[in-house]
Amino acid sequence: MSATAQTLSAPPARAGVAPRRIATATTEPVWVKWLLIAVALGFLTLFLFVPLAIVFAEAFKKGAQVYLAAITEADALSAIKLTLIAAGIAVPMNLVFGVAAAWCIAKFEFRGKNLLLTLIDLPFSVSPVISGLIYVLVFGLQGWFGEWLRDHDLKIIFAVPGIVLATVFVTFPFVARELIPLMQAQGTEQEEAARVLGANGWQIFRRVTLPNIKWALLYGVILCNARAMGEFGAVSVVSGHIRGQTNTMPLHIEILYNEYQFAAAFAVASLLAGLALVTLVLKFIVERRVKSQLAVQGDRSE
Amino acid sequence: MLLSRTLLKRHSVLPGFDLALGFTLLYLGFVVLIPLSAAFLKTFTMTWPAFWDAVATPRVLASYRLTFGASFGAALLNAFFGLIVCWVLVRYDFPGKRLIDALVDLPFALPTAVAGIALTALYAKNGWIGQFLPFKVSFTPLGVFVALTFIGLPFVVRTLQPVLEDLHKEIEEAAATLGASRWQTFAKVIFPILTPALLTGFALAFARALGEYGSVIFIAGNMPMVSEITPLLIITKLEQYDYQGATAIAVVMLVSAFVLLLAINALQAWTRARQGR
């Protein structure tokens, strides 16, 4: 099929009339093809590749020494640490949630399932700023638990717990979203067979389900982690911007940028851009694994 | 036990339903639903005129115009170029195609603050791109549009891609056999099949742009009445300890987002129906 398509789209060597007519019937003329490729690449270059390139160019503009100084300075290090802490708590929490949600949604038929699916996706349609605001309304000084928290000397807003909560909210659906369609496609036969053979719940999950979903699980975790480390708006609202204490990496970038320390801001930004590139590479690898896993299972069930 | 008895439609031999659903509902409630309801409950304590005063001052109205207008324009631009990018990635072979395909997701992976400072530097007066432009982009409403185009870029490509890949070559051959030119085949056969997915991608990009904050605030200049987006206005109100005003605007944005979510769900159902699934 692809071979015929290629011969058809190739310009006929000895300009015969018939082949040329076939060539333009189901493929575009060659000049249209290259024009479209040029337009697509031009658009992507302008809006994707150049913005990515400038991050690294600006980061190293003043030399490697300024770069190293910017990312090893005390405030930068504490921002990196806080980012790792927030992601380190938020990602595992949403991982456990994602597996639990996918298990009941994909393996059982129950009333209200569609409503539950919509509610799980809800955080994606909430503006990051509002995601932070709602936690201020609950835990802030004027909020529902504000006075109680103050009386017990607990701080959530303008402190690390608030940052973790906001991060959990914005990354809430990632793992569940990757797992649910895959597990629905896989059905329940294998798990039911394991059950009939006497496996208990944990054994079924560990030996049957987990091997089937491990790549999608990893994929969800990667996406969840990228968003957790890069979140800006929600964290900005609940952080209070205390340098060295409640600044995550994206917030630290903002402070440096507003202080006109552009090279330093782009140096810290380049770390996050590097993380984004690693995320894309892992995503590329894992996506192929998920596809081949689905193909294998498709063959098996036929 | 209670959950499985009241909710399950069909008995299942698999264990763990009560535990999994119980945990799911509890977590969903505490992390998402209760905090979100706080926003709505807070506005219920306001009187109707006070609410109206908070959400319809000239400055707030100007921010809606900018946010919705720039989001709409950016989503439209992404729909047009997204269709071309998707077509090129699915139908043609050229060097570096798989790398480019993978990089399309960059706006999903790149933190918004990083995108914001990168775009600002690019489009500044002496920036790589800005120096060639006869008009200002950074620190104008046009900058908002550029940032929103960046963050919405993958949506149209990624929603169209599976539909275009599944498109059967036979119908194009049939159209050609019946005498349609290539352009007629595209306009009258292929495009109608792609329309629901294209609209879905457009709506997703639009919805994402409405709430966007991080990438916009660096490039916008944030001048009240001119280049101030609604999410920024919410933050400004918060910083002035005007919690009611901030929440009232937030509720307006939340309601628009939920309406869009419903529209997107309907569009996705239409896409599936069009594909005959």
Interface residues (C-beta under 8 A of the other chain):
Chain A: T24 A25 T26 T27 E28 P29 K33 L36 I37 V39 A40 L41 F43 L44 L46 F47 L48 F49 V50 P51 L52 I54 V55 E58 V96 F97 A100 A101 W103 C104 K107 F108 E109 F110 R111 G112 L116 T118 L119 I120 D121 L122 P123 S125 V126 S127 P128 V129 I130 L133 I134 Y135 V136 L137 V138 G140 Q142 G143 W144 L165 V168 F169 F172 T188 E191 E192 R195 V196 N200 G201 I204 F205 L223 A226 M229 G230 E231 F232 G233 S236 V237 M249 P250 L251 I253 E254 Y257 F262 A265 F266 A269 L272 A273 L275 A276 L277 T279 L280 V281 K283 F284
Chain B: T6 L7 L8 K9 R10 S12 V13 L14 P15 G16 F17 L19 A20 L21 F23 T24 L25 Y27 L28 V31 V32 L33 I34 P35 L36 A38 A39 K42 F81 I84 V85 W87 V88 L89 Y92 F94 I100 A102 L103 V104 D105 L106 P107 F108 A109 L110 P111 T112 A113 V114 A115 I117 A118 L119 A121 L122 G127 W128 I129 V146 T149 F150 L153 K169 E172 E173 A176 T177 R182 T185 A207 L210 G211 E212 Y213 G214 F218 P231 L232 I234 I235 L238 Y241 Y243 A246 T247 A250 M253 L254 A257 F258 L260 L261 N265
